[in-house]
Amino acid sequence: MTQVFEVSGMHCGGCASRVQRAATVLAPGATVTLDPPRLTLPDGAKLDAEAINKALAEFGDYRAKPLAG
């Protein structure tokens, strides 16, 4: 099942690039979009918002929140 998170704090391509680097370390194949600000984990990746936010904190003031679905 694909997991999708809303990411706050992304305002430009540089932000999206930093979030992409952090996400790829956690889950190769993860994708990040700026509009809308989303992080999508590939099928089989089992991560929670806490783990993602810990990784994102190293790259800037970004926060991931699971999308209801």
DSSP file (Angstrom, degrees, kcal/mol; ACC not computed):
  #  RESIDUE AA STRUCTURE BP1 BP2  ACC     N-H-->O    O-->H-N    N-H-->O    O-->H-N    TCO  KAPPA ALPHA  PHI   PSI    X-CA   Y-CA   Z-CA
    1    1 A M              0   0    0      0, 0.0    43,-0.4     0, 0.0     2,-0.3   0.000 360.0 360.0 360.0 131.6    0.0    0.0    0.0
    2    2 A T        -     0   0    0     41,-0.1     2,-0.4    42,-0.1    41,-0.1  -0.558 360.0-147.7 -76.3 134.9    1.4    3.4   -1.0
    3    3 A Q  E     -A   41   0A   0     38,-0.7    38,-2.8    -2,-0.3     2,-0.4  -0.889  12.2-166.6-104.5 134.5    1.8    5.9    1.9
    4    4 A V  E     -A   40   0A   0     -2,-0.4    63,-2.5    63,-0.2     2,-0.4  -0.978   3.5-171.9-124.3 134.4    1.3    9.6    1.1
    5    5 A F  E     -AB  39  66A   0     34,-2.8    34,-2.5    -2,-0.4     2,-0.4  -0.961  22.3-131.3-125.0 140.7    2.3   12.4    3.5
    6    6 A E  E     -AB  38  65A   0     59,-3.3    59,-2.5    -2,-0.4     2,-0.6  -0.763  26.3-151.3 -83.6 135.6    1.6   16.2    3.3
    7    7 A V  E     - B   0  64A   0     30,-2.5     3,-0.5    -2,-0.4     2,-0.3  -0.943   6.8-160.6-116.5 118.1    4.8   18.1    3.8
    8    8 A S  E    S+ B   0  63A   0     55,-2.9    55,-1.7    -2,-0.6     3,-0.1  -0.668  70.7  42.1 -92.0 152.4    4.7   21.5    5.3
    9    9 A G  S    S+     0   0    0      1,-0.3     2,-0.6    -2,-0.3    -1,-0.2   0.309  75.1 124.5  98.1  -8.4    7.6   23.9    4.9
   10   10 A M        +     0   0    0     -3,-0.5    -1,-0.3     1,-0.2     3,-0.1  -0.770  19.2 152.1 -87.4 121.3    8.4   23.3    1.3
   11   11 A H        +     0   0    0     -2,-0.6     2,-0.3     1,-0.2    -1,-0.2   0.491  58.3  17.6-125.2  -9.1    8.3   26.5   -0.7
   12   12 A C  S  > S-     0   0    0      1,-0.1     4,-2.1     0, 0.0     5,-0.2  -0.911  85.6 -87.6-154.2 176.2   10.6   26.1   -3.6
   13   13 A G  H  > S+     0   0    0     -2,-0.3     4,-2.2     1,-0.2     5,-0.1   0.838 122.6  57.2 -62.4 -34.1   12.5   23.6   -5.8
   14   14 A G  H  > S+     0   0    0      2,-0.2     4,-2.1     1,-0.2    -1,-0.2   0.904 106.8  48.7 -64.1 -41.1   15.4   23.6   -3.4
   15   15 A C  H  > S+     0   0    0      2,-0.2     4,-2.5     1,-0.2     5,-0.2   0.941 111.3  49.4 -61.7 -47.6   13.2   22.6   -0.5
   16   16 A A  H  X S+     0   0    0     -4,-2.1     4,-2.4     1,-0.2    -2,-0.2   0.874 109.5  53.0 -60.8 -37.0   11.6   19.8   -2.6
   17   17 A S  H  X S+     0   0    0     -4,-2.2     4,-2.2     2,-0.2    -1,-0.2   0.904 109.4  47.7 -65.2 -42.0   15.1   18.6   -3.5
   18   18 A R  H  X S+     0   0    0     -4,-2.1     4,-2.1     2,-0.2    -2,-0.2   0.915 112.9  48.1 -65.5 -43.1   16.2   18.5    0.2
   19   19 A V  H  X S+     0   0    0     -4,-2.5     4,-2.7     1,-0.2    -2,-0.2   0.894 109.9  53.8 -63.8 -38.9   13.1   16.6    1.1
   20   20 A Q  H  X S+     0   0    0     -4,-2.4     4,-2.5    -5,-0.2    -2,-0.2   0.916 107.4  50.5 -61.7 -43.2   13.7   14.2   -1.8
   21   21 A R  H  X S+     0   0    0     -4,-2.2     4,-1.5     1,-0.2    -2,-0.2   0.932 113.1  45.5 -60.5 -45.8   17.2   13.5   -0.6
   22   22 A A  H  X S+     0   0    0     -4,-2.1     4,-1.5     1,-0.2    -2,-0.2   0.919 114.4  48.5 -63.5 -43.4   16.0   12.7    2.9
   23   23 A A  H  X S+     0   0    0     -4,-2.7     4,-3.1     1,-0.2    -2,-0.2   0.879 107.0  55.3 -66.3 -38.7   13.1   10.5    1.6
   24   24 A T  H  < S+     0   0    0     -4,-2.5    -1,-0.2     1,-0.2    -2,-0.2   0.842 104.5  53.9 -65.8 -33.6   15.3    8.5   -0.7
   25   25 A V  H  < S+     0   0    0     -4,-1.5    -1,-0.2    -5,-0.2    -2,-0.2   0.911 115.8  39.7 -64.4 -41.6   17.6    7.6    2.1
   26   26 A L  H  < S+     0   0    0     -4,-1.5    -2,-0.2     1,-0.3    -1,-0.2   0.893 136.9   8.8 -73.9 -41.3   14.7    6.2    4.1
   27   27 A A  S >< S-     0   0    0     -4,-3.1     3,-2.0    -5,-0.1    -1,-0.3  -0.771  74.9-139.9-147.4  93.2   12.8    4.6    1.2
   28   28 A P  T 3  S+     0   0    0      0, 0.0     3,-0.1     0, 0.0    -4,-0.1  -0.293  93.6  35.6 -53.1 134.6   14.5    4.4   -2.3
   29   29 A G  T 3  S+     0   0    0      1,-0.3    -5,-0.1    12,-0.1     2,-0.0   0.362  82.8 143.3  98.1  -4.0   11.9    5.1   -4.9
   30   30 A A    <   -     0   0    0     -3,-2.0     2,-0.4    -7,-0.2    -1,-0.3  -0.378  36.7-150.0 -65.5 147.8   10.1    7.8   -2.8
   31   31 A T  E     -C   40   0A   0      9,-2.6     9,-3.1    -3,-0.1     2,-0.4  -0.941   8.8-161.7-124.1 147.6    8.8   10.7   -4.7
   32   32 A V  E     -C   39   0A   0     -2,-0.4     2,-0.4     7,-0.2     7,-0.2  -0.986   4.0-170.4-127.8 135.3    8.3   14.3   -3.7
   33   33 A T  E   > -C   38   0A   0      5,-2.4     5,-1.7    -2,-0.4    -2,-0.0  -0.956  15.9-155.6-123.3 147.1    6.1   17.0   -5.4
   34   34 A L  T   5S+     0   0    0     -2,-0.4    -1,-0.1     1,-0.3   -24,-0.1   0.837  81.0  64.5 -87.4 -36.7    6.1   20.7   -4.6
   35   35 A D  T   5S+     0   0    0      1,-0.5    -1,-0.3     2,-0.1     0, 0.0  -0.833 120.2  18.5-133.0  95.4    2.5   21.4   -5.8
   36   36 A P  T   5S-     0   0    0      0, 0.0     2,-1.5     0, 0.0    -1,-0.5   0.490 105.4-125.5 -81.6 157.6    0.9   19.8   -4.0
   37   37 A P  T   5 +     0   0    0      0, 0.0   -30,-2.5     0, 0.0     2,-0.3  -0.533  55.3 148.9 -74.3  93.2    3.6   19.4   -1.3
   38   38 A R  E   < -AC   6  33A   0     -5,-1.7    -5,-2.4    -2,-1.5     2,-0.5  -0.934  41.6-156.0-132.8 149.5    3.5   15.7   -1.0
   39   39 A L  E     -AC   5  32A   0    -34,-2.5   -34,-2.8    -2,-0.3     2,-0.5  -0.997  17.0-167.3-120.1 123.4    5.9   12.8   -0.2
   40   40 A T  E     -AC   4  31A   0     -9,-3.1    -9,-2.6    -2,-0.5   -36,-0.2  -0.958   6.7-152.7-116.9 122.9    4.8    9.4   -1.6
   41   41 A L  E     -A    3   0A   0    -38,-2.8   -38,-0.7    -2,-0.5     3,-0.1  -0.683  25.4-108.9 -91.0 145.8    6.5    6.3   -0.4
   42   42 A P    >   -     0   0    0      0, 0.0     3,-2.1     0, 0.0   -39,-0.2  -0.261  47.7 -77.5 -69.7 160.3    6.7    3.3   -2.7
   43   43 A D  T 3  S+     0   0    0      1,-0.2   -41,-0.1   -41,-0.1     3,-0.1  -0.294 120.1  27.9 -53.7 138.1    4.7    0.1   -2.0
   44   44 A G  T 3  S+     0   0    0    -43,-0.4     2,-0.4     1,-0.3    -1,-0.2   0.163  85.0 125.8  94.2 -18.3    6.2   -1.9    0.8
   45   45 A A    <   -     0   0    0     -3,-2.1     2,-0.6   -44,-0.1    -1,-0.3  -0.624  42.0-165.6 -75.7 126.7    7.9    1.0    2.6
   46   46 A K        +     0   0    0     -2,-0.4     2,-0.4    -3,-0.1    -1,-0.1  -0.777  29.6 139.6-117.8  85.8    6.7    0.9    6.2
   47   47 A L        -     0   0    0     -2,-0.6     2,-0.2   -20,-0.0    -6,-0.1  -0.945  36.5-145.8-126.3 147.6    7.6    4.3    7.8
   48   48 A D     >  -     0   0    0     -2,-0.4     4,-2.0     1,-0.1     3,-0.3  -0.653  33.8-102.4-106.0 169.8    5.6    6.5   10.1
   49   49 A A  H  > S+     0   0    0      1,-0.2     4,-3.1    -2,-0.2    15,-0.3   0.841 118.5  59.7 -59.6 -35.0    5.6   10.3   10.3
   50   50 A E  H  > S+     0   0    0      2,-0.2     4,-1.9     1,-0.2    -1,-0.2   0.930 107.4  44.4 -60.9 -46.5    7.9   10.3   13.4
   51   51 A A  H  > S+     0   0    0     -3,-0.3     4,-1.7     2,-0.2    -1,-0.2   0.904 115.8  47.9 -65.2 -41.3   10.7    8.5   11.4
   52   52 A I  H  X S+     0   0    0     -4,-2.0     4,-2.7     1,-0.2    -2,-0.2   0.931 111.4  49.7 -65.5 -45.5   10.2   10.7    8.4
   53   53 A N  H  X S+     0   0    0     -4,-3.1     4,-2.0     1,-0.2    -1,-0.2   0.847 106.7  55.7 -65.0 -33.7   10.2   13.9   10.5
   54   54 A K  H  X S+     0   0    0     -4,-1.9     4,-0.6    -5,-0.2    -1,-0.2   0.928 112.1  43.1 -62.5 -44.1   13.4   12.9   12.3
   55   55 A A  H >< S+     0   0    0     -4,-1.7     3,-0.9     1,-0.2     4,-0.3   0.899 113.1  51.9 -68.1 -40.7   15.1   12.5    8.9
   56   56 A L  H >X S+     0   0    0     -4,-2.7     3,-2.0     1,-0.2     4,-1.1   0.836  96.9  68.0 -65.9 -32.4   13.6   15.8    7.5
   57   57 A A  H 3< S+     0   0    0     -4,-2.0    -1,-0.2     1,-0.3    -2,-0.2   0.783  92.6  60.4 -59.7 -27.3   14.8   17.8   10.5
   58   58 A E  T << S+     0   0    0     -3,-0.9    -1,-0.3    -4,-0.6    -2,-0.2   0.690 110.0  41.9 -72.3 -17.4   18.4   17.3    9.4
   59   59 A F  T <4 S-     0   0    0     -3,-2.0     2,-0.3     1,-0.3    -2,-0.2   0.568 125.3 -64.3-107.1 -13.3   17.6   19.1    6.1
   60   60 A G  S  < S-     0   0    0     -4,-1.1     2,-1.6    -3,-0.1    -1,-0.3  -0.970  74.6 -39.9 155.7-168.9   15.4   22.0    7.3
   61   61 A D  S    S+     0   0    0     -2,-0.3     2,-0.4   -52,-0.1    -4,-0.1  -0.534  79.7 138.9 -91.1  69.9   12.1   23.0    8.9
   62   62 A Y        -     0   0    0     -2,-1.6     2,-0.4    -6,-0.2   -53,-0.2  -0.888  31.7-167.2-116.5 145.1    9.9   20.4    7.2
   63   63 A R  E     -B    8   0A   0    -55,-1.7   -55,-2.9    -2,-0.4     2,-0.4  -0.998   7.4-152.4-134.9 132.5    7.1   18.3    8.7
   64   64 A A  E     -B    7   0A   0     -2,-0.4   -57,-0.2   -15,-0.3   -11,-0.1  -0.860  12.1-177.4-104.5 137.8    5.3   15.3    7.2
   65   65 A K  E     -B    6   0A   0    -59,-2.5   -59,-3.3    -2,-0.4    -2,-0.0  -0.999  31.7-112.0-133.8 129.0    1.7   14.5    8.2
   66   66 A P  E     -B    5   0A   0      0, 0.0     2,-0.4     0, 0.0   -61,-0.3  -0.319  29.8-125.8 -61.3 139.4   -0.1   11.4    6.8
   67   67 A L        -     0   0    0    -63,-2.5   -63,-0.2     1,-0.1     2,-0.2  -0.689  25.1-115.3 -82.6 137.9   -2.9   12.1    4.4
   68   68 A A              0   0    0     -2,-0.4    -1,-0.1     1,-0.2   -63,-0.0  -0.504 360.0 360.0 -69.7 140.2   -6.2   10.6    5.4
   69   69 A G              0   0    0     -2,-0.2    -1,-0.2    -3,-0.0    -2,-0.0   0.342 360.0 360.0-173.6 360.0   -7.2    8.0    2.8
